[in-house]
Amino acid sequence: DVGGETEKSALVGGGFLLKANGAYRWIHIPGINFSFQPSEVSKFLLIICFAIVIYNAGMCLKHKRGIILYLFLAAIPSFLILKCSSDLSSSLVVFGILFVMMLVAAPDVKNSLTVLAVIAVIGVLAFGFLIAANHGKEEADIHPYQAKRLLAWLYPEDYPASADQTNQ
């Protein structure tokens, strides 16, 4: 069981890449039977790097323009994770971690909360648009397993096999 994805897993790429549900998110080290997700390593490294960037930002985070600039910087690795591995959950977790780090470091709470409110509204609208745009479509804009996870989160009683984390 690799991250709860037991369907269709196979070793490819000379035995170093583990393919699970159509995605290559795991690196397998043959001989010692050890697998890990590069996104987990990248989370740790991004936290260290972004802490240095925020420390060097200083008072730039006091202004809305500086907060927006650093949010854009936080979005870059999140976007790259999403595009390179199609891993929406890791992408959102990375952005969330970097966003909270920036929010905690920003000296002006009012500006930070204003930016947070704008991002929350944009996020809710984007999520609603994604659900509405894909409702009833045979070919969705997101992968089927992503749609299943979203539906399991929205309606856990209808998707008990996929809603273990939500129910916990």
C-alpha positions in Angstrom: 0.0 0.0 0.0 1.7 3.2 -1.2 -0.1 6.2 0.3 -3.4 4.4 0.2 -3.1 3.8 -3.5 -3.0 0.0 -3.9 -4.6 -0.1 -7.4 -2.4 -0.6 -10.4 1.1 -0.2 -8.9 4.1 -1.3 -10.8 7.9 -0.7 -10.9 9.1 1.1 -14.0 12.1 3.1 -15.1 14.6 0.4 -14.3 12.9 -0.4 -11.0 13.5 3.0 -9.5 10.1 4.6 -10.1 6.9 3.3 -8.6 3.8 3.9 -10.7 0.6 4.0 -8.7 -2.7 5.0 -10.2 -1.0 6.4 -13.3 1.3 8.7 -11.4 5.0 8.4 -10.7 5.2 9.9 -7.2 7.4 7.4 -5.5 11.1 6.5 -5.9 11.9 2.9 -5.1 15.4 1.8 -4.0 15.8 -1.8 -5.1 17.6 -4.3 -2.9 16.6 -2.7 0.4 12.9 -2.5 -0.4 12.6 1.2 0.4 10.3 3.8 -1.2 9.9 7.5 -0.6 8.1 10.5 -2.2 10.3 13.2 -3.5 7.6 15.7 -2.6 8.1 15.0 1.1 11.8 15.9 0.8 10.9 19.0 -1.2 8.6 20.2 1.6 11.4 20.1 4.1 13.8 21.8 1.8 11.3 24.5 0.7 10.5 25.3 4.4 14.2 25.9 5.0 14.7 28.0 1.8 11.5 30.0 2.3 12.5 30.8 5.9 15.7 32.3 4.6 13.9 34.2 1.9 11.3 35.6 4.5 14.1 36.5 6.9 15.9 38.5 4.2 12.6 40.1 3.2 12.5 42.1 6.4 10.0 44.9 6.4 9.0 44.3 2.8 6.3 42.0 4.2 4.8 45.1 6.0 3.1 46.2 2.8 0.4 44.5 0.8 2.6 44.6 -2.3 5.4 42.7 -0.5 2.9 40.1 0.8 1.5 39.5 -2.7 5.1 39.2 -4.1 6.0 36.6 -1.6 2.7 34.7 -2.1 3.6 34.6 -5.8 7.0 33.2 -4.8 5.3 30.6 -2.7 3.0 29.7 -5.6 5.9 28.9 -8.0 7.1 25.6 -6.2 3.5 24.6 -5.7 2.8 25.0 -9.4 5.9 23.1 -10.3 4.9 20.2 -8.1 1.5 20.2 -9.7 2.8 20.3 -13.2 5.7 17.8 -12.8 3.9 15.2 -10.8 0.1 16.0 -11.1 0.1 15.8 -7.3 -2.6 18.3 -6.3 -2.5 17.4 -2.6 1.2 18.0 -2.2 1.0 21.2 -4.2 -1.7 22.5 -1.9 0.1 21.4 1.2 3.4 23.1 0.0 1.5 26.3 -0.8 -0.3 26.2 2.6 2.9 25.7 4.5 4.7 28.6 2.7 1.6 30.8 3.0 1.4 30.2 6.8 5.1 30.9 7.2 4.7 34.2 5.3 1.6 35.1 7.3 3.4 34.5 10.6 6.4 36.5 9.5 4.4 39.5 8.2 4.6 42.3 10.8 1.3 44.0 9.8 -1.6 41.7 10.8 -4.2 43.9 9.0 -2.6 43.7 5.6 -2.0 39.9 6.1 -5.6 39.3 7.0 -6.8 41.4 4.0 -4.6 39.3 1.7 -5.8 36.1 3.4 -9.4 37.1 2.9 -8.9 37.9 -0.8 -7.1 34.5 -1.3 -9.9 32.7 0.6 -12.6 34.3 -1.6 -10.6 33.5 -4.8 -10.0 29.9 -3.5 -13.7 29.3 -2.8 -14.7 30.8 -6.1 -12.1 28.6 -8.0 -13.2 25.5 -6.1 -16.9 26.2 -6.9 -16.1 26.9 -10.5 -14.1 23.6 -10.8 -17.0 21.7 -9.3 -19.6 23.4 -11.5 -17.5 23.2 -14.6 -17.0 19.4 -14.2 -20.4 18.5 -13.0 -21.9 16.0 -15.4 -19.0 16.0 -17.8 -17.7 12.7 -19.1 -14.2 14.2 -19.5 -13.4 16.3 -16.5 -10.6 18.9 -16.3 -9.2 17.0 -13.3 -8.0 13.4 -13.0 -10.7 10.9 -12.0 -9.0 10.1 -8.7 -8.9 13.8 -7.9 -12.6 14.1 -8.6 -13.2 11.0 -6.5 -11.3 12.5 -3.6 -13.1 15.8 -3.8 -16.5 14.0 -3.9 -15.5 11.9 -1.0 -14.6 15.0 0.9 -17.9 16.7 0.1 -20.1 13.5 0.5 -18.1 11.1 2.7 -21.2 8.9 3.3 -21.5 8.2 -0.5 -17.8 7.3 -0.9 -16.9 5.3 2.2 -13.9 3.6 0.5 -12.3 6.9 -0.4 -13.4 8.9 2.6 -11.3 7.2 5.3 -9.3 10.4 6.1 -12.4 12.6 6.1 -14.2 10.3 8.4 -11.3 10.1 10.8 
